[in-house]
Amino acid sequence: MIDHTGISVSDFDASKAFYDQAMAPLGASLIMTVPQEFTGGVKVGGYGRERPTFWLHQGDKPKDRQHIAFSARSRAEVDGFHQAALAAGGRDNGAPGLRPHYHPNYYGAFVLDPDGNNIEAVCHEFEPAKG
């Protein structure tokens, strides 16, 4: 239902470095930067897999914490996202795991980005227990 979305970040370069690392395990990367002559001098970049669907733009630090959930294709991607986001300086806001209070197959992980936004990777695929 949502085609694309974005958030304001107080330090574009720091956020770009964070998201470059956090998005890699999800198979996403910075796909596009908008030339600053088209943005009034504001840094703008879009992340995605095939096309930009998540945008960062330089601006004021958000007054309210935003929550963005990125789709993962497997639980391993969720785990990788969490590990990469923490290694990039994110703060843990919920380790990878099942969250059956949301849905029986809801497997997610939560990290606070450099501006304190709650970012999440979530996989809804059923994966049988190993063993």
N, C-alpha and C positions, 0 to 999 in steps of 0.2 A: 504494500500500500504506500509506503514512503519510498520515493525515488532516490532522494539524497538528503543529507542533513549536514550541519556544520556547527562548530563552536568557535567562540572567541578565545584567543590565548594571549596571555600577557607578554610572553617571550616566545616569539615564533620559532627562533632557531633552537631553543631548548626543547620546545614541544615537538618540533620536527625530529630532532634527534631521538626523543623518547618514542614517538609513534613509529619512526622508521624501524626501530628495534622491536617494539611490541607487536606491530602488525605482521612482521615477517612470518611467524609461525602459522598465521591464518592465511598465508598465501597472498597477502595484500601488500601494496607498496605505494609510495608517492608516485602517482601517474601523471600529474599535471601541476605546474605552477603557472599562475596567471601573471603575465608581465605587469610590473608595477605601474607602467604608464596607463594601464586600463583600470587600475584599482585606486587611483589617487595616491599612490605611494605605499599602499598597505600590502604587506606580504600575505599571499593567499596560495594554498596548495590543497590538492584533492587526492585522497587515498582510495584504493579499491583493488579489485582483482582484475576485471576486464575494463572497467571505466571508473571514474571518480564518483564515489558515493558518500564519502565522509570528508568534509572540508574543514580546514583550519584557516582562520584569518586573524592577523595581528589586531589586537584591540585591548580594551581594558580587561582586567581580571574579572571573571564573572562574579556577580554578587551572590548568586544562588548556585549551588553545586548542580551541575548537569549530570544526567545518567544516560549513557549511550551503551547499547548492547550490540556487539558484533557477532555475526553468525559464524560458527565454526563447523567444519565438516566432520569432525570426529572429536572424541574426548581427548585424544592425544594433542590435537590442536589447541584445545582449551588449556591443557597442562602447559604446553609450550608457550602460549600467550602469557600465562601467569608468570612463568619463570623468566621470560624475556622482559616483561614489563617491570618486574622487580629488579632485574639486572640493570635496567635502563634508569633506575632511580625512582620508580613508582613505589607507592606504599600499599602494603597488603590491606585489602578491605573484604576479604573472603576467599579462602583457599579453594582450589578446585574440588568439586564434589557434587554429589546428587543433591538436589533441592526438591524433594518430593512434595513439599507444601505448595510449590508452584505448579508442578506437573510430575507424574511418575518418572519420566525420562529426562527431566531438566537437569543437565550437568553444566555447571557454570563456575566461573572464577571472577573475582572483582579486584580492581586495583585503582588507587587514586593517582591521577596524572599530575604533572607539575603544578597545575592550577587547582588541584583538589577535586576535579571532576571524577565521578565514579564511572569508570569504564569496565566493561564486562565482555567476556567471550562466553558464548553459550552454544551447546550442542543438544539437540532434541532427539537424536538417534538412539534407538535401543541398542545397547551392547551387552550381550550375555556375560555373566561372570566367568572368569577364566579359572580353569582348574578342574 
